[in-house]
Amino acid sequence: MPATPRRPRSDALRNRERLLEVAAQVFAEQGLDTAPAAIAKQAGVGVGTLYRHFPTREALIDAAYRHQLTRVCEKAPRLLADHPAADATRTWMEHFLDYVTAKSGMSAALDAVIASGVDPYADSRALLTDAVAALLDAGARDGSLRTDITSDDVLLLMGGVAHAVRHSTSAQARRLVDLLMDALTKGSTAS
């Protein structure tokens, strides 16, 4: 009978989580040249712990990117549990723009991951589509969002907003989200 794999210890899970948070921030702010030992130190763990979880720099970058994407996508159901669908959608869009801003700082690091033969974006579309679909479905049920807009429509629009935000102010980003929300709510049963 095969051995049942042991569950990771809670401190190991916390260390991994902290490493991913710090790595995403450091790669976004300082780029690819940051030494793994500096990331480990900032995360409050030894470099051996970093390499036990992530044997290569590319593995760390890939995991940090996927972790950030998963975190932003997991916000959708939590927001829906606490807010009406239109409010949850607006808040989720703001989180998404924060994520995109951080990811743009990681672009050189992500290019290195791609060059190593790993596709960090393999699951991105499905995760984002599922998050947006949950928001749109809730909005259709409560009448606060239009029913003729697809997840792909929203993701394409958000991609445009995200691209524009990289070269503008946060105030302009909020105005663009306002315009997008106007488009999502116009013609809804709640408007």
RAURTA-V479841 format. One record per residue. N is the residue number from 1. NEAR is the number of other C-alpha atoms within 10 Angstrom. Layout:
N;NEAR  N;NEAR
This chain:
1;3  2;4  3;5  4;6  5;6  6;6  7;7  8;8  9;9  10;9  11;9  12;12  13;13  14;11  15;20  16;20  17;15  18;17  19;26  20;25  21;17  22;19  23;26  24;26  25;19  26;21  27;24  28;19  29;15  30;11  31;16  32;21  33;10  34;14  35;10  36;18  37;15  38;15  39;24  40;21  41;14  42;15  43;20  44;13  45;16  46;15  47;15  48;12  49;15  50;23  51;16  52;10  53;16  54;19  55;12  56;13  57;19  58;22  59;17  60;22  61;24  62;23  63;20  64;25  65;26  66;18  67;16  68;19  69;20  70;16  71;14  72;21  73;21  74;16  75;17  76;24  77;18  78;12  79;18  80;19  81;11  82;10  83;13  84;15  85;26  86;23  87;17  88;22  89;25  90;18  91;16  92;24  93;24  94;16  95;17  96;21  97;23  98;14  99;17  100;21  101;16  102;19  103;22  104;16  105;19  106;24  107;15  108;16  109;24  110;24  111;16  112;16  113;19  114;15  115;11  116;11  117;9  118;15  119;14  120;19  121;14  122;10  123;12  124;15  125;12  126;11  127;16  128;21  129;17  130;15  131;21  132;24  133;18  134;18  135;25  136;26  137;17  138;20  139;26  140;19  141;12  142;15  143;19  144;22  145;28  146;21  147;17  148;11  149;14  150;15  151;18  152;14  153;12  154;20  155;16  156;12  157;15  158;19  159;15  160;12  161;20  162;23  163;15  164;14  165;20  166;14  167;10  168;11  169;10  170;12  171;10  172;14  173;19  174;17  175;12  176;19  177;21  178;13  179;12  180;17  181;18  182;13  183;15  184;21  185;19  186;13  187;15  188;17  189;14  190;13  191;11
